[in-house]
Amino acid sequence: MTVSIVILNWNGEKYLQQFLPVLIDNTQLTDVEIVVADNGSTDNSIQWIESNFPSVRTIPFDKNYGFAAGYNKALSQIDAEYYVLLNSDVEVSANWLEPLIDYMNQHKEVAACQPKILSFTNRNQFEHAGAAGGFIDKYGFPFCRGRVFGEVELDKGQHNNTIDIFWATGACFMIRSEIFKKVGGLDDAFFAHMEEIDLCWRLKNRGYRIVCIPKSAVYHVGGGTLNTEHPYKTYLNFRNNLLMLYKNLPNATLKKTLNYRFWFDYLAALQMFITGKPKNAMSVIKARNDFKNSMSQFAPKRKDNLLHAIVMNHPEIFQQSIVFSYYLKRKNKFDKIFKTL
C-alpha cells in the first residue's frame, strides 16, 4: 500500500457521517486505503461504518488511548509507504491528496507535509489548527502562517507558496512511515495536544524537512473533542509544551528558556484569573507542577533526542517572543513577524 489515510475516532459518528463519504468520493486513487481507528467509542461509529462503508478498514480499541498512543497503536498495524493522519472533522477537497504524494515522491529529504487548512464554517478563512504551516518562537509558543494566537487571516492567496515549516498540524498531515517509526512516533505520554509539534521537532533536529503544500486544501471544523476553553485542554497544552521544550532544546538554551517560561506561564494564569477563568488558571499551575515532577521520567527521551540531533538551529523558530510581538508591537499577521519568509 502506498498511502494509508488514518482517522482516529472517538465518539465522532456525526463527523464520520458528514465527512467520510466526501473523503471517499475525493480520494479515488489506486493503492490508497482509508482506515478508521476507534478509541473505545460508546456511540455507533464502528457499526455505522461497517453498515455503510464496509470497504473502510476499522481498528477498534478497548478504550480511549488519546491522540498520541491511539495513533501509535493504529499505525503499528498498518503497512504503507505514507501515513496520512486525518481528523474526523475534516472535509477534504477534490484532488487534495495528489499534490502531497507528488511532492513527497519528488523530495526524499522531506519527512512530512501538510495541506492548507481552512475553516469549515468560514471557508475563505484559515483555520486555527495549522493554517498554512506551523512555527514556534524561541520560548516554545506555537503560531501559524495565517494565524497568530486567536487572530486568523482571510485566505487571499497570500500564503499559497510551498515553504518549509517547523511543524505540521495533526488535523491533517502526511509522513513517511519509515521515518515515523525510526524517530519513535508520537509520544504516548502527551495523550493529546502538542504531540505533533514534538514529533516534528525531532524530525527537524535530525535534519529532515517539513513543508506546507497549499496546492492541497482541506476544511477543518476544529474543537470537535475539547473546546478551546476547557480546563483539561489548557492543562494538556501547557504541560505538553513544557515537556516538548525539555525533550528537544539544546543544553545551551534549555535553562534560560524554562526560566522565561516560568514568568510567561504565571502571567498567563493571572490573566485567566482576572478574566473569570479560575479553573483554567489552576490548570496552568497544575501543568507546571506535573511537568516539574515528571522531568526525570523524560530524561532518557531528552538524552536520545540530543544524541541523534544533527541540526539544532532552525530558521523556522522565531528568535524573539511572539507574545511581545503580538501584544506589545501589534504584529498580528505572520508576514509582519517573519518578513524574510
Secondary structure as UniProt FT lines:
FT   STRAND          3..9
FT   HELIX           13..25
FT   TURN            30..31
FT   STRAND          32..38
FT   HELIX           45..52
FT   TURN            54..55
FT   STRAND          57..60
FT   HELIX           66..75
FT   TURN            76..77
FT   STRAND          82..86
FT   TURN            88..89
FT   STRAND          90..92
FT   TURN            94..95
FT   HELIX           98..106
FT   TURN            108..109
FT   STRAND          110..119
FT   TURN            123..124
FT   STRAND          125..126
FT   TURN            128..132
FT   STRAND          134..137
FT   TURN            138..139
FT   STRAND          142..144
FT   TURN            145..146
FT   STRAND          147..148
FT   TURN            149..150
FT   STRAND          151..152
FT   TURN            158..159
FT   STRAND          163..164
FT   TURN            170..171
FT   STRAND          172..176
FT   HELIX           177..182
FT   TURN            183..184
FT   HELIX           188..190
FT   HELIX           195..205
FT   TURN            206..207
FT   STRAND          209..220
FT   TURN            228..229
FT   HELIX           231..248
FT   HELIX           251..274
FT   TURN            275..276
FT   HELIX           278..308
FT   TURN            315..316
FT   STRAND          317..318
FT   HELIX           322..327
FT   HELIX           334..337
FT   TURN            339..340
//
